[in-house]
Amino acid sequence: MAENTFILKLTDGSDLMAGLEKLAKENGITYGFIVSGCGKITDFRLVSHGRNAGVDTFESKSEYVLDSISGKMENNKKNGFRLEVRVAISSTGFTAKVGQLMKAKASGSLEIEVKKVDLKKIIIA
């Protein structure tokens, strides 16, 4: 595995957001990117752009396949822990959904890859 890369492995019913926060705190991740993921989610809330510039919320306890995932996490003294997770998911009926994930649980096994960013190595030009 590449340096500063972590894999969060969740079992059935585990809380995704709590798992990501625990991973960050246990591994000293001040800033990180969610790179990829594999598995299924359930009991989730998804927020996305709606019609007429509105916001739609979709909640489901059904099982959806995680087609793609991205996001970022930040843990600092000023703002505490902040997490943004964006997903594309689909159900067995090929119903695709995209948006920002507000809560979710693993359905079966779920693996999320996180890349830790060393802020000291960032060059501002």
Residue pairs with C-beta under 8 A, 6 or more apart in sequence:
1 7
2 115
4 115
4 116
4 117
4 118
5 35
5 113
5 114
5 115
5 116
6 23
6 27
6 29
6 113
6 114
6 115
6 116
7 111
7 112
7 113
7 114
8 19
8 20
8 23
8 111
8 112
8 113
8 114
9 109
9 110
9 111
10 16
10 19
10 39
10 106
10 109
10 110
10 111
10 112
11 106
11 109
12 106
12 107
12 108
12 109
13 105
13 106
14 105
14 106
14 110
15 103
15 104
15 105
16 41
16 85
16 101
16 103
16 104
16 105
16 106
16 110
16 112
17 83
17 85
17 101
17 103
17 104
19 112
20 34
20 73
20 83
20 85
20 112
20 114
21 73
21 81
21 83
23 29
23 114
24 32
24 73
24 75
24 81
24 114
25 75
25 81
27 116
28 116
29 73
29 75
29 114
29 116
30 74
30 75
30 76
30 117
30 119
31 72
31 73
31 74
31 75
31 116
31 117
31 119
32 72
32 73
32 114
32 115
32 116
32 117
33 70
33 71
33 72
33 73
33 114
33 115
33 117
34 69
34 70
34 71
34 72
34 73
34 85
34 112
34 113
34 114
35 70
35 113
35 114
35 115
36 68
36 69
36 112
36 113
37 66
37 68
37 69
37 110
37 111
37 112
37 113
38 66
38 110
38 111
39 66
39 106
39 107
39 108
39 109
39 110
39 111
40 63
40 64
40 65
40 66
40 106
40 107
40 108
40 110
41 63
41 64
41 66
41 87
41 89
41 101
41 104
41 105
41 106
41 107
41 110
42 60
42 61
42 62
42 63
42 64
42 104
42 105
42 106
42 107
43 60
43 61
43 103
43 104
43 105
44 59
44 60
44 64
44 89
44 101
44 102
44 103
44 104
44 105
45 57
45 58
45 59
45 101
45 102
45 103
45 104
46 57
46 58
46 59
46 87
46 89
46 97
46 98
46 99
46 100
46 101
46 102
47 55
47 56
47 57
47 58
47 99
47 100
47 102
48 55
48 56
48 58
48 97
48 98
48 99
48 100
49 55
49 56
49 99
50 56
56 99
58 97
58 99
62 91
63 91
63 107
64 89
64 90
64 91
64 97
64 107
65 89
65 90
65 91
66 87
66 89
66 110
67 87
67 88
67 89
67 90
67 96
68 87
68 88
69 85
69 86
69 87
69 88
69 112
70 85
70 86
71 83
71 84
71 85
71 86
72 83
72 84
73 81
73 82
73 83
73 84
73 114
74 81
74 82
74 83
75 81
75 82
84 100
85 100
85 101
86 98
86 99
86 100
86 101
87 98
87 99
87 101
88 96
88 97
88 98
89 96
89 97
89 98
90 96
90 97
